Structures are given as structure tokens and as C-alpha cells.
């Protein structure tokens, strides 16, 4: 990852590296990665779980001082 003495310098280095990568990809005919799926997601889904797991998650989230929703997001992001 490009770095610099200032944020502005790091951004300039990143942009230069991006341009150089595009030029190299064009010259070598290696192609470009396909764009990410543009499908929109709501950020919500329902999940059924055993009552015992619900209890454990609820107790753990209380110990952490956060909502069970935030605790589950933390766990999912940590292990994904």
C-alpha cells in the first residue's frame, strides 16, 4: 500500500500506482477484473437460531455493553 509523509503524498502515490497498473494491464492484454455486483442490499436479514444460542448471544452482548445486533455484527465481521 502506498505511503507518504503526508496524506496528500500517499494519495498521489496511490493514484500513480493505479495509473501504472492500468497501463501495464492494457499493454500486457491481461484484462481487468469484473466490476463488483451492483445489486443493492438492505443490510437486513432474519435468522432463526436455537433458544440456547439466543441466550448465549444475549448474555455476551450484555457483558460487552452493546446490543445483541451489534454483538452479532462484530462476530460476523470478525469471522468472515
mmCIF file of the N, C-alpha and C atoms, coordinates in Angstrom:
data_MODEL
# 
_entry.id   MODEL 
# 
loop_
_atom_site.group_PDB 
_atom_site.id 
_atom_site.type_symbol 
_atom_site.label_atom_id 
_atom_site.label_alt_id 
_atom_site.label_comp_id 
_atom_site.label_asym_id 
_atom_site.label_entity_id 
_atom_site.label_seq_id 
_atom_site.pdbx_PDB_ins_code 
_atom_site.Cartn_x 
_atom_site.Cartn_y 
_atom_site.Cartn_z 
_atom_site.occupancy 
_atom_site.B_iso_or_equiv 
_atom_site.pdbx_formal_charge 
_atom_site.auth_seq_id 
_atom_site.auth_comp_id 
_atom_site.auth_asym_id 
_atom_site.auth_atom_id 
_atom_site.pdbx_PDB_model_num 
ATOM 1   N N  . UNK A 1 1  ? 0.852   -1.171  0.000   1.00 0.00 ? 1  UNK A N  1 
ATOM 2   C CA . UNK A 1 1  ? 0.000   0.000   0.000   1.00 0.00 ? 1  UNK A CA 1 
ATOM 3   C C  . UNK A 1 1  ? 0.897   1.233   0.000   1.00 0.00 ? 1  UNK A C  1 
ATOM 4   N N  . UNK A 1 2  ? 0.642   2.181   -0.882  1.00 0.00 ? 2  UNK A N  1 
ATOM 5   C CA . UNK A 1 2  ? 1.479   3.377   -0.937  1.00 0.00 ? 2  UNK A CA 1 
ATOM 6   C C  . UNK A 1 2  ? 1.429   4.154   0.366   1.00 0.00 ? 2  UNK A C  1 
ATOM 7   N N  . UNK A 1 3  ? 2.554   4.746   0.724   1.00 0.00 ? 3  UNK A N  1 
ATOM 8   C CA . UNK A 1 3  ? 2.585   5.583   1.915   1.00 0.00 ? 3  UNK A CA 1 
ATOM 9   C C  . UNK A 1 3  ? 3.345   6.853   1.585   1.00 0.00 ? 3  UNK A C  1 
ATOM 10  N N  . UNK A 1 4  ? 3.230   7.809   2.460   1.00 0.00 ? 4  UNK A N  1 
ATOM 11  C CA . UNK A 1 4  ? 3.923   9.064   2.250   1.00 0.00 ? 4  UNK A CA 1 
ATOM 12  C C  . UNK A 1 4  ? 4.057   9.806   3.559   1.00 0.00 ? 4  UNK A C  1 
ATOM 13  N N  . UNK A 1 5  ? 4.770   10.901  3.509   1.00 0.00 ? 5  UNK A N  1 
ATOM 14  C CA . UNK A 1 5  ? 4.963   11.700  4.714   1.00 0.00 ? 5  UNK A CA 1 
ATOM 15  C C  . UNK A 1 5  ? 3.670   12.408  5.115   1.00 0.00 ? 5  UNK A C  1 
ATOM 16  N N  . UNK A 1 6  ? 2.813   12.652  4.118   1.00 0.00 ? 6  UNK A N  1 
ATOM 17  C CA . UNK A 1 6  ? 1.519   13.286  4.389   1.00 0.00 ? 6  UNK A CA 1 
ATOM 18  C C  . UNK A 1 6  ? 0.424   12.463  3.716   1.00 0.00 ? 6  UNK A C  1 
ATOM 19  N N  . UNK A 1 7  ? -0.792  12.722  4.098   1.00 0.00 ? 7  UNK A N  1 
ATOM 20  C CA . UNK A 1 7  ? -1.924  12.043  3.470   1.00 0.00 ? 7  UNK A CA 1 
ATOM 21  C C  . UNK A 1 7  ? -1.976  12.384  1.985   1.00 0.00 ? 7  UNK A C  1 
ATOM 22  N N  . UNK A 1 8  ? -1.744  13.645  1.659   1.00 0.00 ? 8  UNK A N  1 
ATOM 23  C CA . UNK A 1 8  ? -1.787  14.083  0.267   1.00 0.00 ? 8  UNK A CA 1 
ATOM 24  C C  . UNK A 1 8  ? -0.745  13.341  -0.570  1.00 0.00 ? 8  UNK A C  1 
ATOM 25  N N  . UNK A 1 9  ? 0.441   13.171  -0.016  1.00 0.00 ? 9  UNK A N  1 
ATOM 26  C CA . UNK A 1 9  ? 1.508   12.465  -0.734  1.00 0.00 ? 9  UNK A CA 1 
ATOM 27  C C  . UNK A 1 9  ? 1.124   10.995  -0.935  1.00 0.00 ? 9  UNK A C  1 
ATOM 28  N N  . UNK A 1 10 ? 0.545   10.383  0.081   1.00 0.00 ? 10 UNK A N  1 
ATOM 29  C CA . UNK A 1 10 ? 0.122   8.988   -0.030  1.00 0.00 ? 10 UNK A CA 1 
ATOM 30  C C  . UNK A 1 10 ? -0.959  8.833   -1.093  1.00 0.00 ? 10 UNK A C  1 
ATOM 31  N N  . UNK A 1 11 ? -1.899  9.785   -1.160  1.00 0.00 ? 11 UNK A N  1 
ATOM 32  C CA . UNK A 1 11 ? -2.966  9.729   -2.164  1.00 0.00 ? 11 UNK A CA 1 
ATOM 33  C C  . UNK A 1 11 ? -2.374  9.862   -3.560  1.00 0.00 ? 11 UNK A C  1 
ATOM 34  N N  . UNK A 1 12 ? -1.427  10.778  -3.739  1.00 0.00 ? 12 UNK A N  1 
ATOM 35  C CA . UNK A 1 12 ? -0.780  10.942  -5.048  1.00 0.00 ? 12 UNK A CA 1 
ATOM 36  C C  . UNK A 1 12 ? -0.063  9.667   -5.462  1.00 0.00 ? 12 UNK A C  1 
ATOM 37  N N  . UNK A 1 13 ? 0.638   9.029   -4.526  1.00 0.00 ? 13 UNK A N  1 
ATOM 38  C CA . UNK A 1 13 ? 1.341   7.784   -4.836  1.00 0.00 ? 13 UNK A CA 1 
ATOM 39  C C  . UNK A 1 13 ? 0.351   6.681   -5.198  1.00 0.00 ? 13 UNK A C  1 
ATOM 40  N N  . UNK A 1 14 ? -0.770  6.643   -4.503  1.00 0.00 ? 14 UNK A N  1 
ATOM 41  C CA . UNK A 1 14 ? -1.788  5.634   -4.804  1.00 0.00 ? 14 UNK A CA 1 
ATOM 42  C C  . UNK A 1 14 ? -2.328  5.833   -6.207  1.00 0.00 ? 14 UNK A C  1 
ATOM 43  N N  . UNK A 1 15 ? -2.623  7.076   -6.571  1.00 0.00 ? 15 UNK A N  1 
ATOM 44  C CA . UNK A 1 15 ? -3.148  7.368   -7.908  1.00 0.00 ? 15 UNK A CA 1 
ATOM 45  C C  . UNK A 1 15 ? -2.128  7.021   -8.986  1.00 0.00 ? 15 UNK A C  1 
ATOM 46  N N  . UNK A 1 16 ? -0.849  7.317   -8.735  1.00 0.00 ? 16 UNK A N  1 
ATOM 47  C CA . UNK A 1 16 ? 0.198   6.976   -9.703  1.00 0.00 ? 16 UNK A CA 1 
ATOM 48  C C  . UNK A 1 16 ? 0.293   5.463   -9.860  1.00 0.00 ? 16 UNK A C  1 
ATOM 49  N N  . UNK A 1 17 ? 0.236   4.734   -8.755  1.00 0.00 ? 17 UNK A N  1 
ATOM 50  C CA . UNK A 1 17 ? 0.296   3.273   -8.819  1.00 0.00 ? 17 UNK A CA 1 
ATOM 51  C C  . UNK A 1 17 ? -0.909  2.718   -9.580  1.00 0.00 ? 17 UNK A C  1 
ATOM 52  N N  . UNK A 1 18 ? -2.071  3.310   -9.363  1.00 0.00 ? 18 UNK A N  1 
ATOM 53  C CA . UNK A 1 18 ? -3.284  2.869   -10.074 1.00 0.00 ? 18 UNK A CA 1 
ATOM 54  C C  . UNK A 1 18 ? -3.130  3.079   -11.579 1.00 0.00 ? 18 UNK A C  1 
ATOM 55  N N  . UNK A 1 19 ? -2.643  4.262   -11.987 1.00 0.00 ? 19 UNK A N  1 
ATOM 56  C CA . UNK A 1 19 ? -2.438  4.546   -13.413 1.00 0.00 ? 19 UNK A CA 1 
ATOM 57  C C  . UNK A 1 19 ? -1.436  3.571   -14.023 1.00 0.00 ? 19 UNK A C  1 
ATOM 58  N N  . UNK A 1 20 ? -0.338  3.326   -13.314 1.00 0.00 ? 20 UNK A N  1 
ATOM 59  C CA . UNK A 1 20 ? 0.682   2.416   -13.825 1.00 0.00 ? 20 UNK A CA 1 
ATOM 60  C C  . UNK A 1 20 ? 0.138   1.000   -13.963 1.00 0.00 ? 20 UNK A C  1 
ATOM 61  N N  . UNK A 1 21 ? -0.706  0.579   -13.036 1.00 0.00 ? 21 UNK A N  1 
ATOM 62  C CA . UNK A 1 21 ? -1.304  -0.752  -13.131 1.00 0.00 ? 21 UNK A CA 1 
ATOM 63  C C  . UNK A 1 21 ? -2.210  -0.852  -14.349 1.00 0.00 ? 21 UNK A C  1 
ATOM 64  N N  . UNK A 1 22 ? -3.010  0.184   -14.590 1.00 0.00 ? 22 UNK A N  1 
ATOM 65  C CA . UNK A 1 22 ? -3.910  0.186   -15.753 1.00 0.00 ? 22 UNK A CA 1 
ATOM 66  C C  . UNK A 1 22 ? -3.105  0.135   -17.047 1.00 0.00 ? 22 UNK A C  1 
ATOM 67  N N  . UNK A 1 23 ? -2.049  0.923   -17.126 1.00 0.00 ? 23 UNK A N  1 
ATOM 68  C CA . UNK A 1 23 ? -1.199  0.922   -18.331 1.00 0.00 ? 23 UNK A CA 1 
ATOM 69  C C  . UNK A 1 23 ? -0.590  -0.461  -18.534 1.00 0.00 ? 23 UNK A C  1 
ATOM 70  N N  . UNK A 1 24 ? -0.058  -1.074  -17.477 1.00 0.00 ? 24 UNK A N  1 
ATOM 71  C CA . UNK A 1 24 ? 0.545   -2.408  -17.582 1.00 0.00 ? 24 UNK A CA 1 
ATOM 72  C C  . UNK A 1 24 ? -0.496  -3.438  -18.002 1.00 0.00 ? 24 UNK A C  1 
ATOM 73  N N  . UNK A 1 25 ? -1.715  -3.332  -17.476 1.00 0.00 ? 25 UNK A N  1 
ATOM 74  C CA . UNK A 1 25 ? -2.776  -4.278  -17.842 1.00 0.00 ? 25 UNK A CA 1 
ATOM 75  C C  . UNK A 1 25 ? -3.136  -4.141  -19.313 1.00 0.00 ? 25 UNK A C  1 
ATOM 76  N N  . UNK A 1 26 ? -3.196  -2.911  -19.808 1.00 0.00 ? 26 UNK A N  1 
ATOM 77  C CA . UNK A 1 26 ? -3.505  -2.692  -21.221 1.00 0.00 ? 26 UNK A CA 1 
ATOM 78  C C  . UNK A 1 26 ? -2.387  -3.208  -22.119 1.00 0.00 ? 26 UNK A C  1 
ATOM 79  N N  . UNK A 1 27 ? -1.148  -2.933  -21.739 1.00 0.00 ? 27 UNK A N  1 
ATOM 80  C CA . UNK A 1 27 ? -0.008  -3.359  -22.557 1.00 0.00 ? 27 UNK A CA 1 
ATOM 81  C C  . UNK A 1 27 ? 0.154   -4.870  -22.589 1.00 0.00 ? 27 UNK A C  1 
ATOM 82  N N  . UNK A 1 28 ? -0.177  -5.537  -21.514 1.00 0.00 ? 28 UNK A N  1 
ATOM 83  C CA . UNK A 1 28 ? 0.015   -6.994  -21.463 1.00 0.00 ? 28 UNK A CA 1 
ATOM 84  C C  . UNK A 1 28 ? -1.239  -7.762  -21.854 1.00 0.00 ? 28 UNK A C  1 
ATOM 85  N N  . UNK A 1 29 ? -2.317  -7.037  -22.159 1.00 0.00 ? 29 UNK A N  1 
ATOM 86  C CA . UNK A 1 29 ? -3.593  -7.658  -22.536 1.00 0.00 ? 29 UNK A CA 1 
ATOM 87  C C  . UNK A 1 29 ? -4.107  -8.605  -21.459 1.00 0.00 ? 29 UNK A C  1 
ATOM 88  N N  . UNK A 1 30 ? -3.789  -8.338  -20.208 1.00 0.00 ? 30 UNK A N  1 
ATOM 89  C CA . UNK A 1 30 ? -4.235  -9.239  -19.143 1.00 0.00 ? 30 UNK A CA 1 
ATOM 90  C C  . UNK A 1 30 ? -5.680  -8.987  -18.743 1.00 0.00 ? 30 UNK A C  1 
ATOM 91  N N  . UNK A 1 31 ? -6.241  -7.903  -19.202 1.00 0.00 ? 31 UNK A N  1 
ATOM 92  C CA . UNK A 1 31 ? -7.637  -7.623  -18.893 1.00 0.00 ? 31 UNK A CA 1 
ATOM 93  C C  . UNK A 1 31 ? -7.821  -6.990  -17.523 1.00 0.00 ? 31 UNK A C  1 
ATOM 94  N N  . UNK A 1 32 ? -9.056  -6.717  -17.216 1.00 0.00 ? 32 UNK A N  1 
ATOM 95  C CA . UNK A 1 32 ? -9.410  -6.061  -15.967 1.00 0.00 ? 32 UNK A CA 1 
ATOM 96  C C  . UNK A 1 32 ? -10.383 -6.934  -15.189 1.00 0.00 ? 32 UNK A C  1 
ATOM 97  N N  . UNK A 1 33 ? -10.353 -6.838  -13.880 1.00 0.00 ? 33 UNK A N  1 
ATOM 98  C CA . UNK A 1 33 ? -11.323 -7.604  -13.102 1.00 0.00 ? 33 UNK A CA 1 
ATOM 99  C C  . UNK A 1 33 ? -12.740 -7.126  -13.379 1.00 0.00 ? 33 UNK A C  1 
ATOM 100 N N  . UNK A 1 34 ? -13.677 -8.042  -13.294 1.00 0.00 ? 34 UNK A N  1 
ATOM 101 C CA . UNK A 1 34 ? -15.075 -7.666  -13.497 1.00 0.00 ? 34 UNK A CA 1 
ATOM 102 C C  . UNK A 1 34 ? -15.524 -6.771  -12.337 1.00 0.00 ? 34 UNK A C  1 
ATOM 103 N N  . UNK A 1 35 ? -16.398 -5.812  -12.620 1.00 0.00 ? 35 UNK A N  1 
ATOM 104 C CA . UNK A 1 35 ? -16.876 -4.939  -11.542 1.00 0.00 ? 35 UNK A CA 1 
ATOM 105 C C  . UNK A 1 35 ? -17.673 -5.733  -10.520 1.00 0.00 ? 35 UNK A C  1 
ATOM 106 N N  . UNK A 1 36 ? -17.668 -5.216  -9.312  1.00 0.00 ? 36 UNK A N  1 
ATOM 107 C CA . UNK A 1 36 ? -18.456 -5.851  -8.260  1.00 0.00 ? 36 UNK A CA 1 
ATOM 108 C C  . UNK A 1 36 ? -19.933 -5.790  -8.610  1.00 0.00 ? 36 UNK A C  1 
ATOM 109 N N  . UNK A 1 37 ? -20.682 -6.730  -8.101  1.00 0.00 ? 37 UNK A N  1 
ATOM 110 C CA . UNK A 1 37 ? -22.126 -6.763  -8.311  1.00 0.00 ? 37 UNK A CA 1 
ATOM 111 C C  . UNK A 1 37 ? -22.721 -5.454  -7.791  1.00 0.00 ? 37 UNK A C  1 
ATOM 112 N N  . UNK A 1 38 ? -23.516 -4.818  -8.605  1.00 0.00 ? 38 UNK A N  1 
ATOM 113 C CA . UNK A 1 38 ? -24.104 -3.533  -8.210  1.00 0.00 ? 38 UNK A CA 1 
ATOM 114 C C  . UNK A 1 38 ? -25.467 -3.706  -7.562  1.00 0.00 ? 38 UNK A C  1 
ATOM 115 N N  . UNK A 1 39 ? -25.871 -4.953  -7.340  1.00 0.00 ? 39 UNK A N  1 
ATOM 116 C CA . UNK A 1 39 ? -27.143 -5.208  -6.685  1.00 0.00 ? 39 UNK A CA 1 
ATOM 117 C C  . UNK A 1 39 ? -27.141 -4.542  -5.312  1.00 0.00 ? 39 UNK A C  1 
ATOM 118 N N  . UNK A 1 40 ? -28.218 -3.882  -4.995  1.00 0.00 ? 40 UNK A N  1 
ATOM 119 C CA . UNK A 1 40 ? -28.302 -3.209  -3.703  1.00 0.00 ? 40 UNK A CA 1 
ATOM 120 C C  . UNK A 1 40 ? -28.816 -4.169  -2.652  1.00 0.00 ? 40 UNK A C  1 
ATOM 121 N N  . UNK A 1 41 ? -28.281 -4.031  -1.462  1.00 0.00 ? 41 UNK A N  1 
ATOM 122 C CA . UNK A 1 41 ? -28.687 -4.859  -0.338  1.00 0.00 ? 41 UNK A CA 1 
ATOM 123 C C  . UNK A 1 41 ? -29.260 -3.973  0.755   1.00 0.00 ? 41 UNK A C  1 
ATOM 124 N N  . UNK A 1 42 ? -30.240 -4.502  1.466   1.00 0.00 ? 42 UNK A N  1 
ATOM 125 C CA . UNK A 1 42 ? -30.898 -3.723  2.513   1.00 0.00 ? 42 UNK A CA 1 
ATOM 126 C C  . UNK A 1 42 ? -30.078 -3.675  3.793   1.00 0.00 ? 42 UNK A C  1 
ATOM 127 N N  . UNK A 1 43 ? -29.171 -4.634  3.972   1.00 0.00 ? 43 UNK A N  1 
ATOM 128 C CA . UNK A 1 43 ? -28.411 -4.694  5.217   1.00 0.00 ? 43 UNK A CA 1 
ATOM 129 C C  . UNK A 1 43 ? -29.165 -5.445  6.307   1.00 0.00 ? 43 UNK A C  1 
ATOM 130 N N  . UNK A 1 44 ? -30.254 -6.073  5.937   1.00 0.00 ? 44 UNK A N  1 
ATOM 131 C CA . UNK A 1 44 ? -31.062 -6.797  6.914   1.00 0.00 ? 44 UNK A CA 1 
ATOM 132 C C  . UNK A 1 44 ? -31.338 -8.212  6.429   1.00 0.00 ? 44 UNK A C  1 
ATOM 133 N N  . UNK A 1 45 ? -31.392 -9.144  7.376   1.00 0.00 ? 45 UNK A N  1 
ATOM 134 C CA . UNK A 1 45 ? -31.891 -10.482 7.099   1.00 0.00 ? 45 UNK A CA 1 
ATOM 135 C C  . UNK A 1 45 ? -32.353 -11.093 8.409   1.00 0.00 ? 45 UNK A C  1 
ATOM 136 N N  . UNK A 1 46 ? -33.268 -12.025 8.317   1.00 0.00 ? 46 UNK A N  1 
ATOM 137 C CA . UNK A 1 46 ? -33.769 -12.680 9.517   1.00 0.00 ? 46 UNK A CA 1 
ATOM 138 C C  . UNK A 1 46 ? -33.024 -13.984 9.719   1.00 0.00 ? 46 UNK A C  1 
ATOM 139 N N  . UNK A 1 47 ? -32.798 -14.313 10.960  1.00 0.00 ? 47 UNK A N  1 
ATOM 140 C CA . UNK A 1 47 ? -32.039 -15.506 11.282  1.00 0.00 ? 47 UNK A CA 1 
ATOM 141 C C  . UNK A 1 47 ? -32.723 -16.243 12.420  1.00 0.00 ? 47 UNK A C  1 
ATOM 142 N N  . UNK A 1 48 ? -33.051 -17.496 12.206  1.00 0.00 ? 48 UNK A N  1 
ATOM 143 C CA . UNK A 1 48 ? -33.613 -18.340 13.257  1.00 0.00 ? 48 UNK A CA 1 
ATOM 144 C C  . UNK A 1 48 ? -32.462 -19.109 13.898  1.00 0.00 ? 48 UNK A C  1 
ATOM 145 N N  . UNK A 1 49 ? -32.520 -19.246 15.228  1.00 0.00 ? 49 UNK A N  1 
ATOM 146 C CA . UNK A 1 49 ? -31.473 -19.956 15.947  1.00 0.00 ? 49 UNK A CA 1 
ATOM 147 C C  . UNK A 1 49 ? -32.063 -20.665 17.141  1.00 0.00 ? 49 UNK A C  1 
ATOM 148 N N  . UNK A 1 50 ? -31.347 -21.635 17.664  1.00 0.00 ? 50 UNK A N  1 
ATOM 149 C CA . UNK A 1 50 ? -31.827 -22.301 18.874  1.00 0.00 ? 50 UNK A CA 1 
ATOM 150 C C  . UNK A 1 50 ? -31.930 -21.311 20.040  1.00 0.00 ? 50 UNK A C  1 
ATOM 151 N N  . UNK A 1 51 ? -32.869 -21.540 20.918  1.00 0.00 ? 51 UNK A N  1 
ATOM 152 C CA . UNK A 1 51 ? -33.051 -20.651 22.075  1.00 0.00 ? 51 UNK A CA 1 
ATOM 153 C C  . UNK A 1 51 ? -31.788 -20.579 22.923  1.00 0.00 ? 51 UNK A C  1 
ATOM 154 N N  . UNK A 1 52 ? -31.061 -21.686 23.012  1.00 0.00 ? 52 UNK A N  1 
ATOM 155 C CA . UNK A 1 52 ? -29.838 -21.697 23.817  1.00 0.00 ? 52 UNK A CA 1 
ATOM 156 C C  . UNK A 1 52 ? -28.778 -20.753 23.229  1.00 0.00 ? 52 UNK A C  1 
ATOM 157 N N  . UNK A 1 53 ? -28.660 -20.709 21.916  1.00 0.00 ? 53 UNK A N  1 
ATOM 158 C CA . UNK A 1 53 ? -27.715 -19.799 21.271  1.00 0.00 ? 53 UNK A CA 1 
ATOM 159 C C  . UNK A 1 53 ? -28.166 -18.358 21.448  1.00 0.00 ? 53 UNK A C  1 
ATOM 160 N N  . UNK A 1 54 ? -29.456 -18.109 21.332  1.00 0.00 ? 54 UNK A N  1 
ATOM 161 C CA . UNK A 1 54 ? -30.010 -16.773 21.546  1.00 0.00 ? 54 UNK A CA 1 
ATOM 162 C C  . UNK A 1 54 ? -29.642 -16.279 22.946  1.00 0.00 ? 54 UNK A C  1 
ATOM 163 N N  . UNK A 1 55 ? -29.788 -17.152 23.925  1.00 0.00 ? 55 UNK A N  1 
ATOM 164 C CA . UNK A 1 55 ? -29.465 -16.804 25.313  1.00 0.00 ? 55 UNK A CA 1 
ATOM 165 C C  . UNK A 1 55 ? -27.983 -16.450 25.444  1.00 0.00 ? 55 UNK A C  1 
ATOM 166 N N  . UNK A 1 56 ? -27.112 -17.278 24.872  1.00 0.00 ? 56 UNK A N  1 
ATOM 167 C CA . UNK A 1 56 ? -25.666 -17.034 24.952  1.00 0.00 ? 56 UNK A CA 1 
ATOM 168 C C  . UNK A 1 56 ? -25.304 -15.698 24.315  1.00 0.00 ? 56 UNK A C  1 
ATOM 169 N N  . UNK A 1 57 ? -25.840 -15.440 23.128  1.00 0.00 ? 57 UNK A N  1 
ATOM 170 C CA . UNK A 1 57 ? -25.548 -14.178 22.436  1.00 0.00 ? 57 UNK A CA 1 
ATOM 171 C C  . UNK A 1 57 ? -26.067 -12.986 23.225  1.00 0.00 ? 57 UNK A C  1 
ATOM 172 N N  . UNK A 1 58 ? -27.235 -13.126 23.804  1.00 0.00 ? 58 UNK A N  1 
ATOM 173 C CA . UNK A 1 58 ? -27.811 -12.048 24.600  1.00 0.00 ? 58 UNK A CA 1 
ATOM 174 C C  . UNK A 1 58 ? -26.949 -11.757 25.825  1.00 0.00 ? 58 UNK A C  1 
ATOM 175 N N  . UNK A 1 59 ? -26.528 -12.802 26.513  1.00 0.00 ? 59 UNK A N  1 
ATOM 176 C CA . UNK A 1 59 ? -25.696 -12.626 27.711  1.00 0.00 ? 59 UNK A CA 1 
ATOM 177 C C  . UNK A 1 59 ? -24.331 -12.032 27.371  1.00 0.00 ? 59 UNK A C  1 
ATOM 178 N N  . UNK A 1 60 ? -23.728 -12.502 26.290  1.00 0.00 ? 60 UNK A N  1 
ATOM 179 C CA . UNK A 1 60 ? -22.424 -11.968 25.878  1.00 0.00 ? 60 UNK A CA 1 
ATOM 180 C C  . UNK A 1 60 ? -22.515 -10.497 25.491  1.00 0.00 ? 60 UNK A C  1 
ATOM 181 N N  . UNK A 1 61 ? -23.583 -10.137 24.781  1.00 0.00 ? 61 UNK A N  1 
ATOM 182 C CA . UNK A 1 61 ? -23.725 -8.735  24.363  1.00 0.00 ? 61 UNK A CA 1 
ATOM 183 C C  . UNK A 1 61 ? -23.933 -7.835  25.582  1.00 0.00 ? 61 UNK A C  1 
ATOM 184 N N  . UNK A 1 62 ? -24.659 -8.322  26.585  1.00 0.00 ? 62 UNK A N  1 
ATOM 185 C CA . UNK A 1 62 ? -24.845 -7.535  27.816  1.00 0.00 ? 62 UNK A CA 1 
ATOM 186 C C  . UNK A 1 62 ? -23.512 -7.322  28.524  1.00 0.00 ? 62 UNK A C  1 
ATOM 187 N N  . UNK A 1 63 ? -22.680 -8.368  28.574  1.00 0.00 ? 63 UNK A N  1 
ATOM 188 C CA . UNK A 1 63 ? -21.353 -8.245  29.197  1.00 0.00 ? 63 UNK A CA 1 
ATOM 189 C C  . UNK A 1 63 ? -20.502 -7.200  28.480  1.00 0.00 ? 63 UNK A C  1 
ATOM 190 N N  . UNK A 1 64 ? -20.634 -7.128  27.152  1.00 0.00 ? 64 UNK A N  1 
ATOM 191 C CA . UNK A 1 64 ? -19.873 -6.168  26.352  1.00 0.00 ? 64 UNK A CA 1 
ATOM 192 C C  . UNK A 1 64 ? -20.474 -4.765  26.390  1.00 0.00 ? 64 UNK A C  1 
ATOM 193 N N  . UNK A 1 65 ? -21.725 -4.679  26.871  1.00 0.00 ? 65 UNK A N  1 
ATOM 194 C CA . UNK A 1 65 ? -22.390 -3.375  26.952  1.00 0.00 ? 65 UNK A CA 1 
ATOM 195 C C  . UNK A 1 65 ? -22.900 -2.867  25.615  1.00 0.00 ? 65 UNK A C  1 
ATOM 196 N N  . UNK A 1 66 ? -23.190 -3.798  24.711  1.00 0.00 ? 66 UNK A N  1 
ATOM 197 C CA . UNK A 1 66 ? -23.706 -3.414  23.399  1.00 0.00 ? 66 UNK A CA 1 
ATOM 198 C C  . UNK A 1 66 ? -24.959 -4.228  23.093  1.00 0.00 ? 66 UNK A C  1 
ATOM 199 N N  . UNK A 1 67 ? -25.686 -3.817  22.076  1.00 0.00 ? 67 UNK A N  1 
ATOM 200 C CA . UNK A 1 67 ? -26.887 -4.557  21.696  1.00 0.00 ? 67 UNK A CA 1 
ATOM 201 C C  . UNK A 1 67 ? -26.505 -5.912  21.117  1.00 0.00 ? 67 UNK A C  1 
ATOM 202 N N  . UNK A 1 68 ? -27.441 -6.823  21.153  1.00 0.00 ? 68 UNK A N  1 
ATOM 203 C CA . UNK A 1 68 ? -27.181 -8.140  20.567  1.00 0.00 ? 68 UNK A CA 1 
ATOM 204 C C  . UNK A 1 68 ? -26.930 -8.009  19.067  1.00 0.00 ? 68 UNK A C  1 
ATOM 205 N N  . UNK A 1 69 ? -27.624 -7.088  18.424  1.00 0.00 ? 69 UNK A N  1 
ATOM 206 C CA . UNK A 1 69 ? -27.405 -6.852  16.994  1.00 0.00 ? 69 UNK A CA 1 
ATOM 207 C C  . UNK A 1 69 ? -25.963 -6.426  16.733  1.00 0.00 ? 69 UNK A C  1 
ATOM 208 N N  . UNK A 1 70 ? -25.464 -5.467  17.501  1.00 0.00 ? 70 UNK A N  1 
ATOM 209 C CA . UNK A 1 70 ? -24.082 -5.010  17.338  1.00 0.00 ? 70 UNK A CA 1 
ATOM 210 C C  . UNK A 1 70 ? -23.099 -6.139  17.636  1.00 0.00 ? 70 UNK A C  1 
ATOM 211 N N  . UNK A 1 71 ? -23.403 -6.943  18.653  1.00 0.00 ? 71 UNK A N  1 
ATOM 212 C CA . UNK A 1 71 ? -22.524 -8.054  19.015  1.00 0.00 ? 71 UNK A CA 1 
ATOM 213 C C  . UNK A 1 71 ? -22.454 -9.078  17.877  1.00 0.00 ? 71 UNK A C  1 
ATOM 214 N N  . UNK A 1 72 ? -23.598 -9.398  17.294  1.00 0.00 ? 72 UNK A N  1 
ATOM 215 C CA . UNK A 1 72 ? -23.622 -10.358 16.183  1.00 0.00 ? 72 UNK A CA 1 
ATOM 216 C C  . UNK A 1 72 ? -22.880 -9.806  14.968  1.00 0.00 ? 72 UNK A C  1 
ATOM 217 N N  . UNK A 1 73 ? -23.027 -8.522  14.689  1.00 0.00 ? 73 UNK A N  1 
ATOM 218 C CA . UNK A 1 73 ? -22.285 -7.902  13.575  1.00 0.00 ? 73 UNK A CA 1 
ATOM 219 C C  . UNK A 1 73 ? -20.785 -8.006  13.828  1.00 0.00 ? 73 UNK A C  1 
ATOM 220 N N  . UNK A 1 74 ? -20.392 -7.743  15.070  1.00 0.00 ? 74 UNK A N  1 
ATOM 221 C CA . UNK A 1 74 ? -18.974 -7.871  15.445  1.00 0.00 ? 74 UNK A CA 1 
ATOM 222 C C  . UNK A 1 74 ? -18.483 -9.293  15.177  1.00 0.00 ? 74 UNK A C  1 
ATOM 223 N N  . UNK A 1 75 ? -19.231 -10.287 15.638  1.00 0.00 ? 75 UNK A N  1 
ATOM 224 C CA . UNK A 1 75 ? -18.822 -11.679 15.436  1.00 0.00 ? 75 UNK A CA 1 
ATOM 225 C C  . UNK A 1 75 ? -18.750 -12.041 13.959  1.00 0.00 ? 75 UNK A C  1 
ATOM 226 N N  . UNK A 1 76 ? -19.767 -11.645 13.212  1.00 0.00 ? 76 UNK A N  1 
ATOM 227 C CA . UNK A 1 76 ? -19.790 -11.969 11.771  1.00 0.00 ? 76 UNK A CA 1 
ATOM 228 C C  . UNK A 1 76 ? -18.630 -11.300 11.035  1.00 0.00 ? 76 UNK A C  1 
ATOM 229 N N  . UNK A 1 77 ? -18.352 -10.044 11.353  1.00 0.00 ? 77 UNK A N  1 
ATOM 230 C CA . UNK A 1 77 ? -17.270 -9.350  10.646  1.00 0.00 ? 77 UNK A CA 1 
ATOM 231 C C  . UNK A 1 77 ? -15.908 -9.903  11.059  1.00 0.00 ? 77 UNK A C  1 
ATOM 232 N N  . UNK A 1 78 ? -15.795 -10.348 12.297  1.00 0.00 ? 78 UNK A N  1 
ATOM 233 C CA . UNK A 1 78 ? -14.517 -10.893 12.775  1.00 0.00 ? 78 UNK A CA 1 
ATOM 234 C C  . UNK A 1 78 ? -14.219 -12.238 12.134  1.00 0.00 ? 78 UNK A C  1 
ATOM 235 N N  . UNK A 1 79 ? -15.236 -13.032 11.879  1.00 0.00 ? 79 UNK A N  1 
ATOM 236 C CA . UNK A 1 79 ? -15.016 -14.379 11.369  1.00 0.00 ? 79 UNK A CA 1 
ATOM 237 C C  . UNK A 1 79 ? -15.341 -14.530 9.888   1.00 0.00 ? 79 UNK A C  1 
ATOM 238 N N  . UNK A 1 80 ? -15.546 -13.428 9.165   1.00 0.00 ? 80 UNK A N  1 
ATOM 239 C CA . UNK A 1 80 ? -15.840 -13.557 7.736   1.00 0.00 ? 80 UNK A CA 1 
ATOM 240 C C  . UNK A 1 80 ? -14.623 -13.232 6.906   1.00 0.00 ? 80 UNK A C  1 
# 
